[in-house]
Amino acid sequence: MKLGVRVVAVFGHTSEVCARAVAHVRAGAPETPIWLFTTVPPLAQTEAICAKVCVNASAFALLRLAQRMLWPLRAALCVAPWTGDGAPLPLRLAPFLIPPFRALFLNAAHDFLPGTPARVMVHNWRNLRDAVHSGWARLADIAGGCWKLVSYHIWRSGPVVRTKDLARAYWALVSYHVWRSGPVVRVKDLACGWSLWTAATFLRCLAYPHRRWFHRLHGDAALPLAAGSEPGSGVAVFVQRGRQWRGRELEKFARASSARFILWRQDGVVEDAGDMLPLFDDERTFAVGRQVDYRGWKPQIAVSAPFRTLQPGEATRVLAPLSRALLVDRARLLALGIPNCSLPGAAWLLLFWKAAAAGWRSYTVGQHGLLKPQPDCPMEETSFLLHVLWDRSLRQLGPSEPGLSAGNIAFQPALSRAIRSSPGRLRVLVVSPFLPFPLSHGGAVRIYNLCRSLQDRVDFALAAVREKNERVDYARLYDVFREVRVVDLDERVSSDGRLPRQVRGHQSRSLRALIGEMTRTWQPDLLQVEYTHMASFGDCAPGVPAILVEHDLTFSLYRQLAESRNTPEAQREYDRWRTFERAWLRTFHGVWTVSEEDRAAAIAESGRAPELTFSVPNGVDTARFVPRYEPAEEPEILYVGSFRHLPNLIGFQALREHVMPRVWQRHPKVRLRVVAGPRHEEFWKGTVDPRIVMHGFVEDLRPLYARASAVAVPLAVSAGTNIKVLEAMACGQAIVSTVPGCAGLGLEDGGDLLIRDGWPEFAAALCQVLDDDALKCWLGANARATAEQRFSWDAIAGQAWSSYVRLSGLGGRPETGPAQRPAGLGAGVDAVFHDHRAVDDHVPDP
């Protein structure tokens, strides 16, 4: 007999599949409990939505567990992955094995397919048809190519095709290659002639396996070439006409010219190289190209396009920036030796390969307009591969700085060229997991404002991770930072289960190489690493004192989550965070916390020296955030919290489900206005009451504070201190908060704000503020006075400066040595750099 419980069962084999399926179910059935059965741990925000989560690496064992749990219940629906990416068979068949056999399938196009017999038959028929069509098209391509090669000989020899006829056909292909390659015929030319097309087709049929193993075949030797360039600044234009590589003509043109640069461009391409010239200020620059496409997540034998579409005026270093227009240093082009091959793309790949081995650099600059992903170039790629494999001198070479030339470290040459550091001032290199501007969450607000308050005494450089689809405002960043480098994460999440999930998603060889490069060239006095999950980058600048900025004690947050959820996976994640954070806390020269409570906890957990552990609180721009009141027609309660940060999402759920229904009983017309941050729809897709108004990223919150009748901070779990509380205080708002919501700020209940734990008491306090204008004014005036006295950035900047003086040696060198990778974590962290999975771009928001 079935129990009277209706649940939706979701089966998944990747965290992305689980997140998409759970979000779809939650949007369609917001009140139905979701039970998640998965072979991998889900994302934290996905787990928060589910009523039950079962994780087992064995798909068969997971199916048996699901059957035992779901047969006694009334499963309203079962959702399974038919995504075509290797989902285990037991998970794909699960809806057909669990009564009452109601199924919904996630397909490869990320759509949802009802599991009716008719729809399943249509789906399977389309998959079979597509597979047959693809196989037939591939076979036709191969047969057609062979037929074209022998058709002429068949026409001459008659209808009977013999073995010698086929041999003659291959000889025709060899002759054609020899004709294209020039009058000198070598054994290599004969071999390449018949093998190039065949090899390219074969590798394409096998999905380009050489892209995965090519790095194991070549060496790492440097090419000893002089780095000097000829004086001058003229640009000579060479036009490439046709598909045939005109190497001999290019060499004659370069030797006859006296210009410093050659602009190589394809026929019909109009190019102004003016914005390319500043990149040659670097004496190691070999070539600069205009971006024509982007590579995205596509693996490449040699990176030949930026990771993403660059902004106009933006540039990035690329190993082999293939383009329709290239500006090259003429002397270095001649020093490399122009290769003799048939395809322009292959020739440039060979040139860039040798230039990278010589330690020379190549760049791509952005353009206006939308770009498409880079198409495959199998002939050019195969020609390059064969040249490298057959030529021992090329095979021994390797790029000198592969981490810096992956096409995902961007900067703006014009601003970088115009802004220079001041001699004799303290230099600090800041490493951040996100851009400090725009001020889209509390972490960005803290980094930007604190550095701005210190810029009269400190020169800052920035190495920051760019989040997906985020536009870089270089002008605003250069208002504060002397150097700005922006990194796109192009490595997939590690499978190393010893590391916390968020740490596994923020590994980057390019960022490590960038920190090392900026340390050598910019020579900072201090390295400042923002956020705990970035701590493993603290050893990238040997000999430079390093500061870890603990925006919160992350293990403390996950301890609260483990206690509230009481699940094995939550406990394991807490254990991983505690091990990771304690180990890294011991290695940094200095540690910043945002409150005295966190400072004491950091010292107690890690055994750090108290004199090298500093409390540098969060603050607020009291000149920008000032009291202003423009009440709305109906009362409004304001909640600010980016949903990317899990405690904010949990707080919104509590506000929606437990607090506002009680408030609406007394004030049915009051609105709840929620600022949920950028991409909030990725983390919450449920239905909301019409009286709830949702916003994404809001650049200026001041108008919303002016309209609000009260500000709610309903955080059940939290760590660090919340800048949103300080901004509301500076605006003179009446605030109702839980104890975790205002922890670490030392605020007075009934004076600065109202502090209530328990949702009935929290709702009653909000109603009290809505009913009593005198109480609202009293709380707002006290909050503003406290913000001015204790939390202005200028006052906090003094504490940060004192720690800089102590750690940099201006006030005496610290006794600790340089930051090193914690013992016991080295193998796990190093293993991250060789693993490839999907990137989790979750970023904490204090």
C-alpha positions in Angstrom: 0.0 0.0 0.0 1.4 3.4 -1.0 2.0 6.1 1.5 0.3 9.5 0.9 3.5 11.3 -0.1 4.2 12.7 -3.5 7.8 13.3 -4.5 9.7 14.0 -7.7 12.8 11.8 -8.2 15.6 13.3 -10.2 18.5 11.2 -11.5 21.8 12.7 -12.6 25.4 11.9 -13.4 26.9 15.4 -13.5 26.4 18.4 -11.3 25.3 20.4 -14.4 22.6 17.9 -15.3 21.4 17.8 -11.7 21.2 21.6 -11.4 19.2 21.9 -14.7 16.8 19.1 -13.9 16.2 20.2 -10.3 15.6 23.8 -11.4 13.1 22.7 -14.0 11.2 20.6 -11.6 11.2 23.4 -8.9 9.9 25.9 -11.5 7.0 23.6 -12.5 6.2 22.1 -9.1 7.4 24.6 -6.5 5.7 22.8 -3.5 6.6 19.1 -4.4 9.6 17.6 -2.5 12.5 16.7 -4.8 14.6 13.6 -4.1 17.9 13.7 -6.0 19.8 10.5 -6.8 23.2 11.3 -8.3 26.6 9.6 -9.0 28.5 12.9 -8.2 28.0 15.4 -5.4 25.6 18.2 -6.6 26.3 21.9 -6.4 25.5 23.5 -3.0 22.7 25.6 -4.4 21.1 22.5 -6.0 21.4 20.5 -2.8 19.6 23.4 -0.9 16.5 23.0 -3.1 16.2 19.3 -2.7 14.4 17.6 0.2 16.7 14.6 0.0 20.0 13.9 -1.7 21.5 10.5 -2.3 25.0 10.2 -3.7 26.6 6.9 -4.9 29.3 6.5 -7.5 27.7 3.2 -8.7 24.7 3.9 -10.9 23.4 0.3 -10.4 23.6 0.6 -6.6 21.9 4.1 -6.9 19.0 2.6 -8.9 18.5 -0.2 -6.3 18.5 2.4 -3.5 16.0 4.6 -5.4 13.7 1.6 -5.9 13.8 0.7 -2.2 13.0 4.3 -1.2 10.5 5.2 -3.9 8.3 2.0 -4.2 6.6 2.7 -0.9 5.8 6.2 -2.0 3.8 7.8 -4.7 6.4 9.1 -7.1 4.7 11.9 -9.0 7.5 11.9 -11.6 11.0 10.6 -12.4 13.5 12.7 -14.3 16.5 11.1 -16.0 19.3 12.2 -18.3 19.2 11.3 -22.0 21.9 13.8 -22.8 24.1 11.7 -25.0 27.2 12.3 -22.9 27.8 8.9 -21.3 25.0 8.9 -18.8 24.9 5.4 -17.1 22.3 3.1 -18.5 20.7 2.4 -15.0 20.0 6.1 -14.6 18.6 6.4 -18.1 16.2 3.5 -17.5 15.2 4.4 -14.0 11.8 6.0 -14.8 10.8 2.8 -16.5 11.6 0.7 -13.4 9.9 2.8 -10.7 6.1 2.9 -10.4 3.9 4.5 -11.6 6.4 4.9 -14.5 5.9 8.6 -15.1 9.0 9.9 -16.9 10.6 13.1 -18.0 13.9 13.1 -19.8 16.6 15.8 -20.3 18.0 15.6 -23.8 21.2 16.7 -25.4 19.7 20.0 -26.4 18.9 20.8 -22.8 15.2 20.4 -23.5 12.8 18.2 -21.5 11.1 15.2 -23.3 7.9 13.7 -21.8 8.4 9.9 -21.4 5.3 8.8 -23.3 5.8 5.8 -25.7 5.2 8.0 -28.8 7.7 10.7 -27.8 10.3 8.1 -26.8 9.9 6.3 -30.2 10.2 9.6 -32.1 13.3 10.6 -30.0 15.0 7.3 -30.6 14.1 7.4 -34.4 15.7 10.8 -34.7 18.8 9.8 -32.9 19.2 6.7 -35.2 18.5 8.8 -38.3 21.1 11.4 -37.3 23.7 8.7 -36.5 23.1 7.0 -39.9 23.1 10.3 -41.7 26.3 11.4 -40.0 28.0 8.1 -40.7 26.9 8.1 -44.3 28.1 11.7 -44.8 31.5 10.8 -43.4 31.8 7.7 -45.5 30.7 9.8 -48.6 33.3 12.4 -47.9 36.1 9.7 -47.8 34.8 7.9 -50.8 34.2 11.1 -52.7 37.8 12.2 -52.0 39.2 8.9 -53.2 36.9 9.0 -56.3 38.1 12.4 -57.3 41.7 11.2 -57.1 41.2 8.2 -59.3 38.4 9.5 -61.6 40.8 11.0 -64.1 42.9 7.8 -64.3 39.7 5.7 -64.7 38.6 8.0 -67.6 42.0 7.3 -69.3 42.3 3.6 -68.5 38.8 2.5 -69.1 36.2 0.8 -66.9 38.6 -1.8 -65.4 40.3 -0.5 -62.3 43.3 -2.5 -61.3 45.8 -2.2 -58.4 48.3 -0.3 -60.6 45.6 2.1 -61.4 45.1 3.0 -57.8 48.9 3.3 -57.3 49.0 5.8 -60.2 46.2 7.8 -58.7 48.1 8.2 -55.5 51.1 9.2 -57.6 49.0 11.9 -59.1 48.2 13.2 -55.6 52.0 13.2 -54.9 52.7 15.1 -58.1 50.1 17.7 -57.2 51.7 18.2 -53.8 55.2 18.5 -55.4 53.9 21.1 -57.8 52.5 23.1 -55.0 55.6 22.7 -52.8 58.1 23.9 -55.3 60.7 22.5 -57.7 62.8 20.8 -55.0 61.4 17.3 -54.4 62.5 15.5 -51.2 61.4 12.3 -49.5 59.5 14.3 -47.0 57.6 16.1 -49.8 56.6 12.7 -51.4 55.4 11.4 -48.1 53.5 14.5 -47.2 51.9 14.7 -50.6 49.8 11.5 -50.3 49.5 11.5 -46.5 48.3 15.0 -45.8 44.7 14.7 -47.0 44.4 11.1 -45.9 45.8 11.9 -42.4 43.6 14.9 -42.0 40.5 12.9 -42.9 41.5 10.1 -40.6 42.2 12.4 -37.7 38.9 14.2 -38.2 37.0 10.9 -38.2 38.6 10.0 -34.9 37.7 13.4 -33.4 41.2 14.8 -33.5 42.9 12.5 -30.9 46.3 14.3 -31.5 45.0 17.3 -29.6 45.1 15.3 -26.4 48.6 13.7 -26.9 50.6 16.2 -28.9 52.0 17.8 -25.8 53.6 14.5 -24.9 55.5 14.2 -28.2 57.3 17.5 -28.4 60.1 18.7 -26.2 60.6 21.9 -24.2 63.9 23.1 -25.7 64.4 26.8 -26.4 65.3 28.2 -29.8 68.5 30.3 -29.4 67.7 33.4 -31.5 68.7 37.0 -30.9 65.8 39.1 -29.6 66.9 42.3 -31.2 64.8 44.3 -33.7 65.8 46.7 -36.4 65.2 50.4 -35.6 62.3 52.2 -37.4 58.6 52.2 -37.3 57.4 51.9 -40.9 54.9 49.3 -42.0 55.1 47.5 -45.4 52.0 45.7 -46.6 52.2 42.2 -48.2 49.0 40.9 -49.8 48.4 37.2 -49.7 46.5 36.3 -52.9 45.0 32.8 -53.3 45.1 29.8 -51.1 48.7 28.9 -51.9 51.3 30.0 -49.4 53.6 32.5 -51.1 56.5 31.9 -48.8 59.3 32.7 -51.3 57.6 35.9 -52.4 57.2 36.9 -48.7 60.9 36.3 -48.0 62.0 38.4 -51.0 59.6 41.2 -50.0 60.9 41.2 -46.4 64.5 41.2 -47.4 63.9 44.1 -49.9 62.0 46.2 -47.4 63.5 48.6 -44.9 60.3 48.9 -42.8 60.4 47.6 -39.2 57.0 45.9 -39.6 55.3 43.8 -42.3 51.5 43.8 -42.4 50.6 40.4 -43.9 47.0 40.4 -45.0 44.8 38.3 -47.2 43.5 39.7 -50.4 40.4 41.9 -49.9 41.0 42.5 -46.2 41.2 46.2 -45.1 43.2 46.6 -41.9 44.4 49.6 -39.8 47.3 48.4 -37.7 47.3 51.5 -35.5 46.0 49.8 -32.3 48.5 46.9 -32.9 51.6 49.0 -32.7 51.6 49.7 -28.9 52.0 46.0 -28.2 55.4 46.2 -29.8 56.5 48.4 -26.8 57.3 44.9 -25.4 60.7 44.2 -26.9 59.8 40.5 -27.0 56.7 40.9 -29.3 56.9 39.0 -32.6 53.4 39.4 -34.1 49.9 40.9 -33.5 46.7 39.8 -35.2 43.1 41.0 -35.4 40.7 38.6 -33.7 38.4 36.8 -36.2 36.9 34.1 -33.9 37.2 32.6 -30.4 38.1 29.1 -29.3 35.9 28.6 -26.2 36.3 25.2 -24.6 37.6 23.6 -27.9 40.9 21.8 -27.3 43.6 22.8 -29.8 47.0 21.4 -30.8 48.4 24.9 -30.5 46.2 27.7 -29.2 45.3 29.9 -32.1 42.5 32.1 -30.9 41.4 33.9 -27.7 39.2 32.0 -25.3 36.4 34.5 -25.7 35.4 37.5 -27.8 37.6 40.4 -26.8 36.2 43.9 -26.3 37.3 46.7 -28.6 40.7 47.9 -27.5 41.4 44.7 -25.5 44.2 42.3 -26.2 45.4 38.9 -25.1 48.5 36.9 -25.6 48.0 33.9 -27.9 50.5 31.2 -28.9 49.6 31.2 -32.6 47.1 34.1 -33.3 45.9 33.0 -36.8 44.1 35.9 -38.5 43.3 37.4 -41.9 45.7 40.3 -41.0 49.0 40.0 -39.0 51.5 42.7 -38.1 54.9 41.1 -37.6 58.4 42.2 -36.8 60.3 42.0 -40.1 63.8 41.2 -38.7 62.4 38.4 -36.4 60.4 37.0 -39.3 63.5 36.6 -41.3 65.4 35.2 -38.3 62.9 32.4 -37.9 63.1 31.4 -41.5 60.0 31.4 -43.7 58.8 27.7 -44.0 58.2 26.0 -47.4 54.8 24.5 -47.3 51.5 24.8 -49.2 49.0 26.2 -46.7 49.2 29.7 -45.2 47.7 28.5 -41.9 50.2 25.7 -41.5 53.1 28.1 -42.4 52.0 30.6 -39.7 51.6 27.8 -37.1 55.2 26.8 -37.8 56.4 30.3 -37.5 54.5 30.9 -34.2 55.7 27.6 -32.8 59.4 28.6 -33.4 58.7 32.2 -32.1 57.2 30.8 -28.9 60.3 28.5 -28.4 62.5 31.6 -28.9 60.7 33.4 -26.1 59.0 35.8 -28.4 55.4 36.8 -27.8 52.3 37.1 -30.1 49.0 38.9 -29.4 45.5 39.2 -30.6 43.5 42.4 -30.4 39.7 42.8 -30.3 37.4 44.3 -32.8 33.8 45.6 -33.0 31.0 43.2 -33.7 30.0 39.6 -32.8 32.3 36.7 -33.5 31.7 33.0 -34.0 33.5 30.0 -32.5 36.7 29.1 -34.3 36.0 26.5 -37.1 38.2 23.4 -37.4 41.1 23.6 -39.9 42.0 19.9 -40.3 44.4 20.3 -43.3 46.4 23.2 -41.7 46.5 21.4 -38.4 47.6 18.1 -39.8 50.3 19.8 -42.0 51.7 21.5 -38.9 51.6 18.2 -36.9 53.4 16.3 -39.7 56.1 19.0 -40.0 56.7 18.9 -36.3 56.8 15.1 -36.0 59.0 14.6 -39.0 61.5 17.4 -38.3 63.5 16.5 -35.2 64.7 20.1 -34.7 61.0 21.3 -34.5 60.0 18.3 -32.4 62.5 19.2 -29.7 61.1 22.7 -29.3 58.4 23.8 -26.9 56.7 27.1 -26.0 58.7 29.0 -23.4 55.6 30.4 -21.6 52.6 28.2 -22.3 50.5 29.4 -19.4 50.8 33.0 -20.5 49.9 32.3 -24.2 46.7 30.3 -23.7 44.6 33.2 -25.0 42.7 33.9 -21.7 44.7 36.7 -20.0 43.3 40.0 -21.3 44.4 43.6 -20.8 43.9 47.0 -22.5 47.2 48.1 -24.0 46.3 51.8 -24.3 45.6 52.3 -20.6 48.4 50.0 -19.5 50.7 52.0 -21.6 49.5 55.4 -20.3 49.5 54.6 -16.5 52.8 53.9 -14.8 53.7 53.2 -11.2 55.2 55.9 -9.0 58.8 55.1 -7.9 59.5 54.6 -4.3 55.9 53.7 -3.3 54.7 50.5 -1.8 53.5 48.0 -4.4 50.8 45.4 -3.7 49.6 42.8 -6.2 45.9 41.9 -5.6 44.6 38.5 -6.7 40.8 38.3 -6.8 38.3 35.6 -7.9 36.2 38.3 -9.6 36.4 41.8 -10.9 36.2 44.5 -8.2 34.1 46.6 -10.5 31.2 46.7 -11.1 30.2 46.7 -7.4 27.8 43.8 -7.9 28.3 42.2 -4.5 29.9 42.8 -1.1 33.3 41.3 -2.0 33.7 43.7 -4.9 32.6 46.7 -2.8 35.2 45.9 -0.2 38.2 45.4 -2.6 37.4 48.4 -4.7 36.7 50.9 -1.9 39.6 49.8 0.3 42.1 50.0 -2.5 40.7 53.3 -3.6 41.1 54.7 0.0 44.8 53.5 0.0 45.8 54.6 -3.5 47.4 57.8 -2.2 50.0 55.6 -0.4 50.0 52.4 -2.3 50.3 51.4 -6.0 48.0 48.4 -6.7 48.1 45.9 -9.5 45.2 43.5 -10.2 45.1 40.0 -11.4 41.3 39.1 -11.4 39.2 36.2 -12.7 36.5 37.4 -15.1 33.1 35.7 -14.7 31.0 34.4 -17.6 29.6 37.1 -19.9 31.0 39.9 -17.7 32.1 43.1 -19.4 35.4 44.6 -18.1 35.2 48.3 -17.3 39.0 49.0 -17.7 38.6 52.7 -17.2 37.0 52.3 -13.7 39.6 49.7 -12.7 42.5 51.8 -13.8 41.1 54.6 -11.6 42.4 52.4 -8.7 44.9 49.9 -10.1 48.1 50.7 -12.0 48.1 47.4 -13.8 45.1 45.2 -14.7 45.1 41.7 -16.0 41.9 39.7 -16.5 41.9 35.9 -16.6 39.2 33.6 -18.0 39.1 30.2 -16.4 39.6 27.7 -19.1 40.2 24.6 -17.0 37.5 22.2 -15.9 36.8 21.3 -12.3 39.2 18.8 -10.7 38.0 15.4 -9.6 40.2 15.5 -6.6 37.8 14.7 -3.7 40.2 15.9 -1.1 39.7 19.6 -2.1 36.5 21.6 -1.4 34.2 21.9 -4.4 34.8 25.7 -4.8 38.6 25.3 -4.7 38.4 22.6 -7.4 36.5 25.0 -9.6 39.0 27.9 -9.4 42.3 26.3 -10.5 44.1 28.0 -13.4 47.6 27.4 -14.9 47.3 30.8 -16.6 46.6 32.6 -13.4 49.5 31.0 -11.7 51.8 31.9 -14.6 50.4 35.4 -14.6 51.2 36.0 -10.9 54.7 34.7 -11.4 55.2 37.0 -14.5 53.8 40.1 -12.7 56.0 39.3 -9.7 59.1 39.3 -12.0 58.2 42.4 -14.0 56.2 44.6 -11.6 58.2 43.5 -8.5 55.5 44.0 -5.8 56.3 44.3 -2.1 53.3 42.3 -1.1 51.0 39.7 -2.6 47.3 40.0 -1.5 45.1 37.0 -2.2 41.4 37.6 -1.8 39.2 34.8 -0.4 40.0 31.4 1.0 39.3 29.3 -2.1 42.1 31.3 -3.8 44.7 30.5 -1.1 46.6 28.0 -3.3 47.8 30.9 -5.4 49.7 32.2 -2.4 52.9 30.4 -3.4 53.1 31.8 -6.9 55.4 34.7 -5.9 58.4 33.2 -4.1 60.2 35.7 -1.8 57.2 38.1 -1.7 55.3 38.4 1.6 51.8 37.1 1.1 48.5 38.2 2.7 45.4 36.0 2.7 42.2 38.0 3.0 39.6 36.0 4.9 36.3 37.6 3.8 34.9 35.0 6.1 36.2 31.9 7.8 34.8 29.5 5.2 35.0 26.4 7.3 32.8 28.2 9.9 30.1 28.7 7.3 30.2 25.1 6.2 30.1 24.0 9.8 26.8 25.8 10.2 25.5 24.2 6.9 26.6 20.8 8.1 24.8 21.2 11.4 21.6 22.5 9.8 21.5 19.9 7.1 22.9 16.9 9.0 23.8 15.0 5.9 27.0 13.0 5.2 28.0 15.0 2.2 27.6 18.3 4.1 29.8 16.9 6.8 32.4 15.8 4.3 32.5 19.2 2.6 32.9 20.9 6.0 35.8 18.5 6.8 37.4 19.3 3.4 37.2 23.1 4.1 38.5 22.8 7.6 41.6 20.8 6.5 42.2 23.1 3.5 41.8 26.4 5.3 43.7 25.5 8.4 46.7 24.4 6.3 46.8 27.5 4.3 46.3 29.8 7.2 49.6 28.6 8.6 51.6 29.4 5.5 50.7 33.0 4.7 52.9 35.8 6.2 49.8 37.8 7.1 46.1 37.1 7.4 43.3 39.7 7.3 39.9 38.9 8.9 36.9 41.2 8.9 36.1 41.1 12.6 37.9 40.5 15.9 35.8 37.3 16.4 37.1 35.9 13.2 40.7 37.0 14.1 40.5 35.1 17.4 39.1 32.0 15.6 41.8 32.1 12.9 44.5 32.2 15.5 42.9 29.4 17.6 42.4 27.1 14.6 45.8 27.5 12.9 48.1 28.5 15.7 49.1 31.7 13.8 51.2 34.4 15.5 48.7 37.0 16.8 50.9 39.9 15.7 50.7 38.7 12.1 46.9 38.3 12.1 45.0 41.5 11.5 41.4 42.6 11.8 40.6 44.8 8.8 36.8 45.3 8.9 34.3 45.8 6.1 33.2 49.4 5.6 30.9 51.6 3.7 31.2 54.8 1.6 29.5 57.2 3.9 29.8 60.0 1.4 27.9 58.0 -1.3 25.4 56.3 0.9 23.5 59.0 2.7 20.0 59.1 4.2 17.3 59.9 1.6 13.6 59.1 1.9 11.2 58.8 -1.1 8.5 56.5 0.2 6.7 54.3 -2.3 2.9 54.4 -2.6 2.7 51.1 -0.8 5.2 50.1 2.0 8.2 48.1 0.8 10.6 45.8 2.6 14.0 45.5 0.9 16.2 42.4 0.8 19.7 42.6 -0.8 21.7 39.5 -1.3 23.3 37.9 -4.4 21.8 34.4 -4.9 25.3 33.2 -6.0 26.1 33.1 -2.3 24.3 30.2 -0.8 23.4 31.9 2.6 21.6 34.7 0.7 19.5 32.1 -1.3 18.6 30.3 2.0 17.7 33.6 3.5 15.4 34.5 0.6 13.7 31.1 0.9 13.0 31.7 4.6 11.8 35.2 3.9 9.4 34.0 1.2 8.1 30.9 3.0 8.1 31.8 6.7 8.4 35.6 7.2 6.3 37.4 4.5 3.2 35.3 4.9 3.0 36.5 8.6 3.7 40.1 7.6 1.0 40.0 4.9 -1.5 38.9 7.5 -1.2 42.3 9.1 -0.1 44.3 6.0 -1.5 42.6 2.9 -0.4 45.3 0.5 3.3 45.5 1.5 5.8 44.7 -1.2 9.0 42.6 -0.8 11.7 44.0 -3.1 14.6 41.6 -3.7 18.0 42.4 -5.2 19.2 39.0 -6.1 22.4 39.8 -8.0 23.6 38.9 -11.5 22.4 35.6 -13.1 20.1 35.0 -10.1 17.7 33.0 -12.4 20.4 30.3 -12.6 20.1 29.7 -8.8 16.4 30.2 -8.3 13.6 29.5 -10.8 10.6 29.0 -8.5 7.4 30.9 -8.6 6.9 34.0 -6.4 4.0 35.9 -5.0 3.0 38.9 -7.2 3.9 41.2 -4.3 7.5 40.1 -4.5 9.5 42.2 -7.0 12.8 40.6 -8.2 15.8 42.5 -9.5 19.1 41.2 -10.9 22.2 43.3 -10.6 21.4 46.9 -9.6 24.3 49.2 -10.1 23.0 51.9 -7.8 21.0 50.7 -4.7 20.4 54.2 -3.2 17.0 54.7 -4.9 15.8 51.4 -3.6 17.0 52.2 0.0 15.2 55.6 -0.3 11.9 53.8 -1.2 12.2 51.2 1.5 10.2 51.2 4.8 12.4 48.6 6.3 15.4 46.4 5.4 15.4 42.7 6.1 18.6 40.6 6.7 17.1 37.1 7.4 20.3 35.0 7.2 20.1 31.7 9.0 23.8 31.0 8.4 26.6 33.4 7.6 30.3 34.0 8.1 32.4 37.2 8.1 30.4 40.5 8.1 27.8 41.7 5.7 28.4 44.9 3.8 24.7 45.1 2.9 24.0 45.8 6.6 26.6 48.7 6.6 25.1 50.2 3.4 21.6 50.1 4.9 22.9 51.7 8.1 24.7 54.5 6.1 21.4 55.2 4.3 19.6 55.6 7.7 17.4 52.6 7.3 15.6 50.7 10.0 17.0 47.1 9.8 15.7 43.8 11.1 18.4 41.1 11.2 19.0 37.7 12.6 22.1 37.1 14.8 24.1 35.6 11.9 23.1 38.4 9.6 24.9 41.1 11.7 27.5 39.0 13.4 30.9 40.5 13.9 29.8 44.1 13.6 29.2 44.7 17.3 25.8 46.4 16.8 23.3 47.1 19.6 19.8 45.5 19.5 17.2 48.2 19.9 19.7 50.9 19.2 21.4 50.3 15.8 18.8 47.8 14.6 16.4 45.1 15.7 18.0 41.6 16.1 15.5 38.7 16.1 16.0 34.9 15.8 13.0 32.8 15.0 10.8 33.6 12.0 7.6 34.6 14.0 9.7 37.1 16.0 11.4 38.3 12.8 8.1 39.0 11.1 6.7 40.7 14.2 9.7 43.0 14.3 9.2 44.0 10.6 5.5 44.7 11.4 6.6 46.8 14.4 8.8 49.0 12.1 6.0 49.3 9.6 3.6 50.4 12.3 5.8 52.8 14.3 7.3 55.8 12.4 9.0 57.0 15.5 10.8 53.7 16.0 11.8 53.7 12.3 13.4 57.2 12.6 15.1 56.3 15.9 16.7 53.2 14.4 17.7 54.9 11.2 19.4 57.9 13.0 21.4 55.6 15.3 22.5 53.4 12.4 23.7 56.3 10.4 25.7 57.7 13.4 27.3 54.3 14.0 28.3 53.9 10.3 30.0 57.3 10.3 31.9 56.7 13.5 33.1 53.1 13.0 32.7 51.9 9.4 34.0 54.6 7.0 36.6 53.3 4.5 39.1 56.1 5.4 39.2 54.8 9.0 39.5 51.2 8.0 42.3 52.1 5.4 44.5 53.1 8.3 44.3 49.6 9.8 45.2 48.1 6.4 48.1 50.4 5.9 49.5 49.4 9.3 49.5 45.8 8.4 51.2 46.6 5.0 54.0 48.4 6.9 54.4 45.5 9.3 54.5 42.8 6.6 56.4 44.6 3.8 59.4 45.3 6.0 58.9 49.0 6.3 58.4 48.3 10.0 60.7 45.4 10.3 60.6 42.1 8.3 58.3 39.4 9.6 60.0 36.3 11.0 58.0 33.8 9.0 59.4 32.5 5.7 57.8 32.8 2.2 54.4 31.1 1.7 54.7 27.5 0.6 52.2 24.9 -0.4 50.9 23.1 2.8 52.3 19.7 3.4 49.8 17.0 2.6 47.9 19.2 0.1 50.6 19.4 -2.5 49.8 16.3 -4.5 46.1 17.1 -4.4 46.5 20.7 -5.5 49.0 19.8 -8.2 46.7 17.2 -9.5 44.1 19.8 -10.1 46.2 21.4 -12.8 46.0 18.3 -15.0 42.3 17.6 -14.6 39.6 18.8 -17.0 35.9 19.2 -16.1 33.2 21.9 -16.2 34.0 25.1 -14.3 31.8 26.1 -11.4 31.7 29.9 -11.4 30.1 30.3 -8.0 31.7 33.2 -6.2 31.0 34.0 -2.5 29.4 37.3 -1.6 30.0 38.4 2.0 
